[in-house]
Amino acid sequence: MTVTTEYLSDLFIDGEWRAGSAGTTFPVTDPATGETIAQFAIATEADCDAAVAAAEAAFPAWAATAPRVRSEILRAAFDILTAEKEHFAEIMVRENGKSWPDAIAEAGYATEFFRWFAEEAVRIPGDFRLSPGGDKRIVVTRQPIGVSLLITPWNFPAAMATRKLAPALAAGCTTILKPARETPLTAAYVVDVLRRAGVPKGVVNLVTPVPTGPAIAKMMHHPAVRKMSFTGSTEVGRILLHEAADSVVSTSMELGGNAPFLVLPGADLDDAVAGAMVAKMRNGGSACTAANRFYVHASVHDEFVAKLTAELQKVKNGSGLDRENTLGALVSLEERDKVAELVETAVAEGATVALGGTKSTSGAFYPATMLTGVEHGSTINQTEIFGPVTAVVKVDDVDEMVRMANDTIYGLIGYVFGEESLALRTALRIDAGMVGVNKGVLSDPAAPFGGTKQSGLGREGSSEGILEYLEEKYIGMAP
Ligand code: NAD
């Protein structure tokens, strides 16, 4: 296949691609080969100030633009991305290390947010009623909140950006996107698609400050910035919540997960294994939704482990440029080493390696790995693995499985496999924003995505997603 070698690698401010004002760059690396594939512009403080100024200046006109016009621009972005799906996926393969099936799946998922929010832009709800005392008419309208700072992680470089950009733009907000340092090329491409779709200047801006923290803090203290939507780790999320407090900035937080995957007695094990393969292996395990803690009932444990191990053995690990590979590289050598260290610690804490468990010597690869005999509360059980490692805990009792599943500071997602009525009753007991019942992937632009506890605040996607960028205004009128 022909591989792109030219990438957009500048900042996008006030409708223009431009180098950073200091002329400095950082390298973007293909983690499968270690090759530097681009040098991306570093945004200085002055560049970030310019992005905020552009978004502030563009806000009144964009907020006043007819919802139908905003909708049609988003729909045009959907059409462009659909037509360029392979190119879109290829950028992700190169800078993130994804396998081709994961990249093409993300391209499709990311693109759908533009179609979904094109449809939501023209359905922003309001309300009109008479007060119970009959002394006023209560008019409730929703207005765009203002300049929105959107901060995204590297693991889904496209979908995490479109899941924020699409509702923000649909609502009438102007935006500043700050992608992860590992994956700015996908973000730059998406921003350019929006430019080509007709987004006016200043409405979408892209900055990549290095270091990130002080620049983001400064932007969040700017009075025009009224919204910050963050997807990333709980650790950074906590820092940003503190920052947001100073100017009382509205926040949406999509943070870390530690998803339990329960296999109940009587579960159909072929379904459970198929569900486990996607819940664990989608995106090579580098997903906030990845099944992290397998709690398998003793009555089905051995058969489930044998069947899942047999499936994991079929996984082909290698560069996403070879479309036959089903497991790509991790995003960096550091991530590979983090996963390897977690497995070593698990073994030191009593787990057994039934498959895999040895990191590559070249490229950021880690093989599909099966660990059995893992203890609830052990290090690997309490850490977001973010790699292709299945860690199985054997449990004797369903109540105990539920207790263990909820014994975490996270509450993003859980999975329950079993006979439908027991699985549903068990799902209702899992403290998480999302639970899959006999289903290994839940992400859907039409469904509310988000977590409880320290996995986040607010929801993305669905009809709730646009509300995160709107503020209610009550107008009381004489009757
Ligand atoms: P991260 O928290 O390290 O970084 C996320 C983003 O925050 C990046 O753009 C990074 O540059 C920026 N950042 C880092 N320090 C910052 C600071 N002090 N101030 C402002 N911004 C800062 O996360 P990551 O390693 O890129 O992504 C992996 C994490 O993201 C995992 O914990 C995963 O669970 C989580 N995640 C959550 C969801 C969700 O929807 N809940 C989705 C995907 C990933």
Residues whose N, C-alpha, C, O or C-beta is under 5 A from the ligand:
A	BS01	NAD	I151 T152 P153 W154 K178 P179 A180 R181 T212 G213 I216 T231 G232 S233 T234 V236 I239 E254 L255 G256 G257 A287 C288 S455
